[in-house]
């Protein structure tokens, strides 16, 4: 399984475990929205010049503090998985 396939096959339950590991507490519906955002925007995650799009979208849904924690999760977990 490639790294991109891993991201594509990631389940919401696994994502919730990652949120707990990064000490991120958000509403259930936001978990699903952010999960889909990450799964469907791997290009924006890998390319720094586009990551602000995901960051702004998350910021609209959460507080600045929570957004920064989610961006940390993206940068420390998902981004290394997607880099070729």
C-alpha positions in Angstrom: 0.0 0.0 0.0 1.4 3.4 -1.0 1.3 6.4 1.3 -1.4 8.0 -0.7 -3.5 4.8 -0.6 -3.1 4.8 3.2 -4.5 8.4 3.4 -7.3 7.4 1.0 -8.2 4.4 3.1 -7.9 6.1 6.4 -11.1 5.7 8.5 -12.7 8.2 10.7 -12.1 6.1 13.8 -8.3 6.2 13.1 -8.5 9.9 12.6 -10.3 10.3 15.9 -7.4 8.4 17.6 -5.0 10.9 16.0 -7.0 13.8 17.3 -6.8 12.4 20.8 -3.0 11.8 20.4 -2.6 15.5 19.4 -4.9 16.6 22.2 -7.5 18.1 19.8 -11.1 18.3 21.1 -13.7 19.3 18.5 -17.4 18.5 17.9 -18.2 15.3 16.1 -19.5 17.0 12.9 -16.3 19.0 12.7 -14.2 15.8 13.1 -15.9 14.5 10.0 -15.6 17.7 8.0 -11.9 18.1 8.8 -11.3 14.4 8.1 -12.8 14.8 4.6 -10.8 18.0 4.1 -7.5 16.2 4.8 -8.4 13.1 2.7 -9.6 15.1 -0.3 -6.8 17.7 -0.4 -3.5 15.9 -0.3 -2.0 18.3 -2.9 -2.6 21.3 -0.6 -1.1 19.4 2.4 2.1 18.6 0.6 2.6 22.0 -1.1 3.2 24.8 1.3 2.0 27.5 -1.0 -1.5 25.9 -0.9 -1.7 24.8 2.7 -3.1 28.2 3.7 -6.3 27.2 1.9 -6.8 24.2 4.3 -5.7 26.4 7.2 -8.2 29.1 6.4 -11.0 26.5 6.0 -10.2 25.0 9.4 -9.9 28.4 11.0 -13.5 29.2 9.8 -14.7 26.1 11.6 -12.7 26.3 14.8 -10.8 28.6 17.1 -7.3 29.8 16.1 -5.8 27.7 18.9 -7.6 24.5 17.7 -6.7 25.3 14.1 -3.0 25.5 15.0 -3.2 22.2 16.7 -4.8 20.6 13.6 -2.2 22.2 11.4 0.4 20.7 13.7 -1.2 17.2 13.2 -1.2 17.8 9.4 2.4 18.9 9.4 3.7 16.2 11.7 1.6 13.2 10.6 0.0 13.6 7.2 2.6 15.7 5.4 5.5 13.3 5.9 3.2 10.4 4.8 2.4 12.2 1.5 5.9 13.5 0.6 7.4 11.3 -2.0 
